[in-house]
Amino acid sequence: MDNWRKSSYSGEGDGNSCVEIANTPTRIAVRDTKTPFSATLTFLAPAFTAFVEALKRHPHR
């Protein structure tokens, strides 16, 4: 995947301390910005969408 992008929450001071995601129509990949050539986590798109929706419902967990 070559379309990596950082979170919109990554500001000037912490831009290198976040995660990046890349996607295709069927998969989402997540990696650590500090070590971009290390392992990535890859999820099927529906599973990642369900995970993000659950985070939105329970933001303080």
N, C-alpha and C positions, 0 to 999 in steps of 0.2 A: 504494500500500500504506500502510496506516495503523497497522499493528500492530508497529512497530519496537520492538526490545528489545536491551539491551546484554548483553555477555558476563557470565556469572556470575563471571568473573575480574576484573571491573572493581571495584576497591576505592574507598575514600574518596579517596585521594590521586590516583588516576589515572582517575577516572570520566569525564573528558572526553577521554581519550587512548586511545580504543579504537574498535572497529567495532560497528555494530549490524546486526542482520538482521531481515528481515520475510519472511513466507512466505504462499503460497497453496498449494493442493493440488498445483500443477504447477510453481511457480517459487519461487526463493529470491533475495532481493535483499540486497545488502551495501552499506553506506555508512559514511563516516567521521563519527564523532560530532561532530568539530570543525566540519565543514561539511555539515550535514544537507540543505541545499538544493542541493548540488552534484550531480554525476553519481553514479549508483549502478551497481553491477555486478549483472547479473541472470543467473541460471543456471537451467537446467532442474533440477528437483528431483533426479532420479537422478544427474546430473553432480555436483551439490554434495555429495550423500551420498557418492559415491565419493571425492571430494576430501577430505572430513572423515575418512573411514575410512583413507585413505592417510596422513593426518597422524597419526592415532592409532598406526599401525604404525611410523612413523618420526618420533618426536617431536623428535629432535635435529637435524633437517635444516633 
